Amino acid sequence: MMRLWVLCMLFAGLLSSFSVRADSVEVDDMDKLSVPISAAEIDALVERALVEFNVPGIALGIIKDGRIIHNKGYGVRNLETGAPVTADTLFQIASNSKSMTATALGLLVADGKIDWNDPVSKHLPKFRLEDEWVTRNFTILDMLTHRSGLPLGAGDLLFFPDPTDDIDRVYRALATIPAVSSFRSKYDYDNQLYTLAGQIIESVSGMTYAEFIETRILTPMGHPQCKGTWANVPKGANWATPYTWTGSQYVENDPKTTTLSASAGGVNCTTGGVLSWLQTQMNKGKAPNGTTIYSADLQKELWTPRTIITSGLKDEPSLRISTTMYALGWRIAEYQGKQTIGHTGGLNGMKTLMSIMPEYNLGIVILTNQASGFARPAILSTLQEAFTGIKAPQTFDDFVRDSQQNSSGAEEEMAAAWASRNSALKPSLQADAYTGLYRDEWYGDIQIEDQAGTMRFRSTWGPRLKGDMRHFEGDTWIVVWDDRTMKADAKLTFVIKDGLVTGIRMLPFDPRTDFSFDFQHLNLRPVR
């Protein structure tokens, strides 16, 4: 029924969504150009993605040979009102913001206010990691290149699902969570170091992060409607509402993000704005409107590979990679032997992607307002094959199958875990021995409660992190979150010593759990 609703909305509202001039950018009539795919074929591709991946709305932009040949919205930005996505619709671009953050720091380097090799502690005296030597030698370049030694997603639970406004929590997380690799030896993606990058921008410039990004990048490029944080988007703006598809219905996600994490993923922009950003990169700092945003020397710094990504881009299987590197807010990879430069982004109910293929003078941006990540690579791989003539390693149908298997496979894996558990293994203690207040040094407090015979987990400061605890085996429970859009149910084990609970350890249980739900980094201890 919901798929039928989406199809109806396509015919009702999409035909009027295309404009040859949108968001202050000129759009060429691609059917009059020598390109290997027609506008009608692109329309059919995106409209199919809306239905197959249950995405309410998608905005797609394409640059080829310095010309914007496609900039169009599809579907709806709000399911309740039926308002269509247009080329002027603002999306949260999530981690695609990181390239702007790195560029902002580069502008401050050019201004002579910082140096790439400055210790972070020079500008942020509160900054420290577990190791004192690493703290002293940890530079601004280190904070942008995911080589700190900290584990994947360290401290992200401070922002997923509920965002904190307390910067001291971020400092404590980075200082407390143990390293899992030696300094500068291994890639592990880290949002919170980009959060602190925003703090450096604010400390040195005297502006908020959003003000700096808007003043030095977005507005000079000709896109004042793009904002450095969701809080700056005017009420009633043409803005995409985020959604999660549960398998049977859409659930609207709370769009709240804090200005604190804007430098890690808070920029809101249109396809036209992101297309101008890609063109600025391809033009070595010169925006399409002729404004010089930064120097060619800075462009070289931004795209210089710094850290080897040994695991590849797991979230973008359309990129079959022999070598992948992280630069400054950009991934440098290969698509079938050809260089690609890009990034992806994900927030609750938003998935975004930007990609540049310099050898083909091709740039693509895909913005969606649904939490599934499969629409992006399905569209990207099809377009890359069309424009390069190189057969994609995965077809659109492959991504449809992967999407279906991702959901059904996760449910089957969890069902198998329940079926194979030792249900005869009872808890070591009486129920009231497990209840009470528990504290983690960086996250804060959680409460274990007994409500009419049902154990409940509740964060004392994050209202969405709460749920029933279903006994699994022994002293282990599965926390089933009330908010089913999270898809991040967790395994919780009480540590028992001498008949007393001495701590709680947690791990993801749902295979679909995003790495930002870093339950495994908690070290909860009872507050007696």
C-alpha positions in Angstrom: 0.0 0.0 0.0 2.8 2.4 0.9 4.6 1.6 -2.4 1.4 2.4 -4.3 1.2 5.7 -2.4 4.7 6.6 -3.4 3.9 5.8 -7.1 0.8 8.0 -6.9 2.8 10.9 -5.5 5.3 10.5 -8.3 2.6 11.1 -10.9 0.8 13.8 -8.9 3.7 16.0 -7.9 6.9 15.2 -9.8 6.3 16.4 -13.3 6.4 20.0 -12.1 9.5 19.6 -10.0 12.1 20.2 -12.7 13.4 23.7 -13.5 16.0 24.7 -16.0 17.2 27.2 -13.5 17.2 26.3 -9.8 19.1 27.3 -6.7 21.1 30.0 -8.5 22.7 27.5 -10.9 22.2 27.2 -14.6 21.1 23.7 -15.8 21.9 22.7 -19.3 19.4 20.7 -21.4 21.3 17.4 -21.3 19.3 16.0 -24.2 20.9 18.6 -26.4 24.4 17.6 -25.2 26.5 14.6 -26.2 26.0 12.5 -23.0 25.5 8.7 -22.9 22.3 8.7 -20.9 19.0 10.7 -21.5 17.1 12.8 -19.0 14.2 10.3 -19.3 16.5 7.4 -18.4 17.7 9.2 -15.3 14.2 10.0 -14.3 13.2 6.4 -14.6 16.3 5.3 -12.6 15.5 7.6 -9.7 11.8 7.0 -9.8 12.5 3.2 -9.6 14.8 3.8 -6.6 12.0 5.7 -4.8 9.8 2.6 -5.0 12.3 -0.2 -4.7 14.0 1.2 -1.6 11.0 2.9 0.0 12.5 6.4 -0.1 10.0 9.3 0.1 12.3 11.8 -1.7 15.5 12.1 -3.6 17.4 15.0 -5.1 20.0 14.3 -7.8 22.6 16.5 -9.4 25.2 15.8 -12.1 28.1 17.9 -13.4 29.8 16.9 -16.6 32.7 18.8 -18.2 32.1 21.8 -16.0 28.4 22.0 -16.8 25.5 21.1 -14.6 23.5 18.8 -16.8 21.0 17.5 -14.2 19.6 19.1 -11.0 16.2 17.8 -10.1 14.0 16.6 -7.2 11.9 13.4 -7.1 9.2 12.2 -4.7 8.2 14.2 -1.6 10.0 16.0 1.1 7.1 15.6 3.6 4.7 12.6 3.6 2.1 14.5 5.6 1.8 17.5 3.3 2.9 15.8 0.0 5.2 18.8 -0.7 7.6 17.7 -3.5 11.3 17.5 -3.4 12.7 20.1 -5.8 16.2 21.2 -6.8 15.8 23.9 -4.0 15.0 21.4 -1.2 17.5 21.5 1.7 18.8 18.2 3.0 21.0 17.4 6.0 24.2 16.3 4.1 25.6 14.6 7.2 29.3 13.6 7.0 29.6 15.2 3.6 30.0 18.3 5.8 33.5 17.0 6.8 35.1 18.3 3.6 33.8 21.8 4.4 35.2 21.5 7.9 38.6 20.5 6.6 38.5 23.4 4.1 37.6 25.8 6.9 40.7 24.8 8.8 42.7 25.2 5.6 41.4 28.7 5.3 42.6 29.4 8.8 46.0 28.0 7.9 46.1 30.4 4.9 45.1 33.2 7.2 48.1 32.4 9.3 46.0 31.7 12.4 46.9 28.0 12.7 49.2 25.4 11.2 48.3 21.9 10.1 50.9 20.5 12.4 49.8 22.5 15.5 49.1 20.2 18.4 45.4 20.2 19.0 46.0 20.9 22.7 47.6 24.3 21.7 44.1 25.5 20.6 42.0 23.2 22.9 43.6 23.0 26.3 41.0 20.5 27.5 41.9 18.0 24.8 43.5 14.8 25.9 43.7 11.1 24.9 44.4 8.2 27.1 48.1 8.3 26.3 49.9 11.5 27.3 52.5 11.3 24.6 49.9 10.9 21.9 48.0 13.9 23.4 51.1 16.1 23.2 51.8 15.1 19.6 48.3 14.9 18.2 48.0 17.5 15.4 45.2 19.2 13.5 46.0 16.9 10.6 45.6 13.8 12.9 42.1 14.9 13.9 40.9 15.0 10.3 42.4 11.7 9.1 40.9 9.0 11.4 44.3 7.6 12.6 44.0 8.4 16.3 44.1 4.8 17.5 40.6 5.2 19.0 38.1 2.5 18.0 35.5 3.0 15.3 32.8 5.5 16.3 34.3 6.3 19.7 31.9 8.5 21.7 29.2 8.6 19.0 26.6 7.4 21.5 26.7 11.0 22.8 24.9 12.0 19.6 23.0 8.9 18.5 20.1 8.7 19.0 20.0 11.7 21.3 22.5 14.6 20.8 24.3 16.2 23.8 25.0 19.9 24.1 27.8 19.3 26.6 31.2 19.6 25.0 32.8 18.3 28.2 31.2 14.9 27.5 33.0 14.7 24.2 36.3 15.6 25.9 35.8 12.9 28.5 34.9 10.3 25.9 38.1 10.9 23.9 40.1 10.8 27.1 38.5 7.7 28.5 37.8 5.3 25.7 40.9 3.1 25.3 42.9 3.0 22.1 42.6 -0.2 20.0 45.6 0.5 17.7 48.8 2.5 17.9 48.9 6.1 16.9 48.8 6.8 13.1 48.9 3.1 12.3 45.3 2.3 11.4 42.1 3.9 10.0 39.1 4.0 12.3 36.4 6.5 11.5 35.9 9.1 14.2 33.1 11.7 14.2 34.0 13.3 17.6 37.4 14.5 16.4 35.6 16.4 13.7 33.3 17.8 16.4 36.5 19.2 18.1 37.7 20.5 14.7 34.7 22.7 14.9 35.7 23.9 18.3 39.1 24.9 16.9 37.4 26.9 14.1 35.3 28.7 16.7 38.2 29.4 19.1 40.5 30.8 16.4 38.0 32.6 14.2 35.8 34.1 16.9 32.7 32.9 14.9 30.5 29.9 15.4 31.2 27.0 13.1 28.0 27.7 11.1 28.8 31.4 10.8 32.3 30.6 9.5 31.1 28.0 6.9 28.3 30.3 5.7 30.5 33.4 5.6 33.6 31.9 4.0 32.2 29.0 1.9 28.5 28.7 1.3 27.5 32.4 0.7 30.6 33.2 -1.5 29.8 30.2 -3.6 26.3 31.7 -4.2 24.3 29.6 -1.9 23.2 31.6 1.1 20.2 29.3 1.6 22.5 26.5 2.6 23.3 26.6 6.3 26.1 25.4 8.5 23.6 23.8 11.0 20.0 22.7 11.0 19.3 25.3 13.7 19.9 28.1 11.1 17.4 26.7 8.6 14.4 29.2 8.7 11.1 27.8 9.9 8.9 26.8 7.0 11.9 26.4 4.6 11.9 24.0 1.7 13.5 21.3 3.8 13.3 17.5 3.6 11.8 15.7 6.6 13.8 12.6 7.6 12.1 9.2 7.7 12.8 5.6 8.5 11.1 2.7 6.7 10.3 0.0 9.3 9.3 -2.6 6.7 5.6 -1.7 6.9 5.4 2.0 7.4 7.3 5.3 7.4 8.2 6.8 10.7 9.3 10.4 10.9 12.6 10.9 12.6 13.4 13.7 15.0 15.6 16.1 13.0 17.2 17.6 16.0 20.9 17.9 15.9 23.0 20.2 18.0 25.3 22.9 16.8 28.0 21.1 18.8 28.3 18.4 16.2 27.7 20.5 13.1 31.4 20.2 12.0 31.0 16.4 12.0 27.8 16.4 9.9 25.5 19.3 10.4 25.5 21.2 7.1 22.2 21.6 5.3 22.3 22.2 1.6 20.6 21.7 -1.8 21.8 19.7 -4.7 22.8 22.9 -6.4 24.9 24.0 -3.4 26.7 20.6 -3.3 27.2 20.6 -7.0 28.8 24.0 -6.7 31.0 22.6 -3.9 32.1 19.7 -6.2 32.8 22.1 -9.0 34.8 24.3 -6.7 36.9 21.3 -5.8 37.3 20.4 -9.4 38.3 24.0 -10.2 41.0 24.0 -7.5 39.1 26.4 -5.2 37.3 28.6 -7.7 33.5 28.5 -7.5 31.3 28.3 -10.6 30.2 31.9 -10.0 33.9 33.0 -10.4 34.6 33.6 -6.7 37.9 32.2 -5.4 37.0 30.3 -2.2 40.5 29.0 -1.5 43.8 28.5 -3.2 45.0 25.7 -5.5 47.6 24.9 -2.9 44.9 24.2 -0.4 43.1 22.0 -2.9 46.2 19.9 -3.2 46.3 19.5 0.6 42.6 18.5 0.7 43.0 15.7 -1.8 46.4 14.4 -0.6 45.9 10.8 0.7 46.9 10.4 4.4 45.5 7.2 5.9 45.1 3.8 4.3 41.5 2.4 4.6 42.2 -1.3 4.7 38.6 -2.4 5.0 37.4 -0.5 1.9 34.1 1.3 1.6 31.7 -1.3 3.0 28.8 1.0 2.8 29.3 1.6 -0.9 29.8 -1.7 -2.6 29.5 -0.1 -6.1 33.1 1.0 -5.6 35.3 -2.1 -6.2 38.5 -0.9 -4.7 42.1 -2.0 -4.8 43.3 0.9 -2.7 41.4 3.4 -0.6 42.8 6.3 1.3 41.4 9.0 3.5 42.5 12.6 2.7 41.1 15.7 4.5 37.3 15.1 4.6 37.5 13.1 1.4 37.9 9.4 0.5 40.3 8.8 -2.4 39.4 5.5 -4.0 39.2 3.6 -7.3 36.2 2.6 -9.4 37.3 -0.2 -11.7 40.8 1.3 -11.9 39.7 4.9 -12.2 40.2 7.4 -9.4 37.1 8.6 -7.4 37.0 11.3 -4.8 34.0 11.5 -2.6 32.2 10.8 0.7 29.0 9.5 2.1 26.8 10.8 4.9 24.1 9.4 7.2 21.9 10.7 10.0 18.6 9.5 11.4 16.4 9.5 8.2 19.0 11.0 5.8 21.5 9.3 3.5 23.7 11.4 1.2 26.5 10.9 -1.2 28.9 13.0 -3.3 31.3 11.6 -5.9 33.9 13.1 -8.3 35.7 11.2 -11.1 38.4 13.6 -12.2 39.4 11.6 -15.3 35.8 11.9 -16.6 35.3 15.5 -15.3 32.2 14.0 -13.6 30.5 15.0 -10.3 27.4 13.4 -8.8 25.4 14.3 -5.7 22.6 12.2 -4.3 20.5 13.4 -1.3 17.7 11.2 0.2 15.4 11.5 3.2 15.2 7.9 4.2 17.5 5.9 6.5 18.2 3.1 4.0 21.6 3.3 2.4 20.9 1.2 -0.7 19.3 3.8 -3.0 22.6 5.8 -3.1 24.9 3.1 -4.5 22.2 1.8 -6.8 21.8 5.2 -8.5 25.6 5.9 -8.4 26.8 2.7 -9.9 24.2 2.9 -12.8 25.3 6.5 -13.6 29.0 5.7 -13.3 28.6 2.8 -15.8 26.7 5.1 -18.2 29.2 7.9 -18.1 32.4 5.9 -18.1 31.4 2.9 -20.2 32.9 0.6 -17.6 30.6 -2.2 -16.4 29.6 -1.8 -12.8 30.4 -4.7 -10.5 26.8 -4.6 -9.1 23.6 -3.9 -11.0 20.6 -2.0 -9.7 18.9 -5.4 -9.3 21.8 -6.5 -7.1 21.2 -3.6 -4.7 17.5 -4.4 -4.6 18.3 -7.9 -3.6 20.9 -6.8 -1.1 18.4 -4.4 0.5 15.9 -7.2 0.9 18.4 -9.6 2.3 19.8 -7.0 4.7 16.4 -6.7 6.4 15.4 -10.4 6.3 18.9 -11.6 7.1 19.2 -9.5 10.2 15.8 -10.8 11.5 16.9 -14.4 10.8 20.2 -14.0 12.5 18.6 -12.6 15.6 15.9 -15.3 15.6 18.7 -17.9 15.3 20.5 -16.4 18.3 17.3 -16.6 20.4 16.7 -20.2 19.3 20.3 -21.3 20.1 20.6 -19.6 23.5 20.7 -21.7 26.7 17.3 -20.8 28.1 17.8 -23.1 31.1 20.6 -20.8 32.3 18.8 -18.5 34.8 20.0 -15.2 36.3 22.5 -15.5 39.1 20.6 -13.0 41.3 17.1 -11.8 42.2 15.6 -9.2 40.0 16.0 -6.3 42.5 19.8 -7.0 42.6 20.1 -5.8 39.0 18.0 -2.6 39.3 19.5 0.8 40.2 21.6 3.6 38.8 24.7 2.9 36.7 27.3 5.4 35.5 29.8 5.5 32.7 32.6 8.1 33.0 32.0 9.7 29.6 28.4 8.8 28.7 26.8 9.5 32.1 24.0 7.7 33.9 21.5 5.0 33.0 18.8 3.5 35.1 17.8 -0.2 35.3 14.2 -0.4 36.5 11.6 -3.0 37.3 8.3 -1.9 35.9 5.5 -4.4 36.8 7.9 -7.3 36.4 9.5 -6.1 33.3 13.1 -4.9 33.4 13.7 -1.5 31.7 16.8 0.3 30.5 16.6 4.1 30.5 19.2 6.8 29.8 18.8 9.6 32.4 19.6 12.3 29.8 18.8 10.8 26.4 15.0 10.3 26.1 15.1 8.0 23.1 17.6 5.5 24.6 15.1 3.4 26.6 13.5 0.0 26.2 12.4 -3.3 27.6 15.0 -5.9 28.7 14.2 -9.4 27.6 16.1 -12.1 29.4 18.4 -14.0 27.1 20.4 -16.4 29.2 22.3 -16.2 32.5 23.0 -12.6 33.4 22.5 -11.4 29.8 19.5 -9.5 28.5 18.6 -8.1 25.1 17.5 -4.4 25.3 14.7 -3.9 22.8 14.5 -0.2 22.2 11.1 1.5 22.2 12.1 3.5 19.2 12.0 0.8 16.5 13.6 3.1 13.9 17.0 2.7 15.6 17.5 -0.9 14.5 20.1 -1.2 17.2 18.9 -3.6 19.8 21.7 -4.4 22.3 23.0 -7.3 24.3 23.5 -6.3 27.9 25.4 -8.5 30.4 25.7 -7.8 34.1 29.2 -8.5 35.6 28.8 -10.4 38.9 31.4 -10.8 41.6 30.9 -12.2 45.1 27.1 -12.1 44.6 27.1 -8.4 43.6 26.7 -6.6 40.3 30.0 -4.8 39.7 29.3 -3.5 36.2 27.5 -3.8 32.9 28.9 -4.6 29.5 27.0 -4.0 26.2 27.4 -5.1 22.6 25.2 -4.7 19.5 22.7 -7.5 19.0 20.9 -6.4 15.8 23.3 -6.9 12.9 22.0 -3.7 11.3 23.3 -1.6 14.2 25.1 1.5 12.9 28.6 1.9 14.3 27.6 5.1 16.0 25.6 3.2 18.5 28.9 2.3 20.2 27.5 0.5 23.2 30.6 -1.6 23.4 32.6 1.4 24.6 30.5 1.8 27.8 31.9 0.8 31.1 28.9 1.1 33.3 29.3 0.7 37.1 26.7 0.7 39.8 26.3 4.0 41.8 25.8 2.8 45.4 
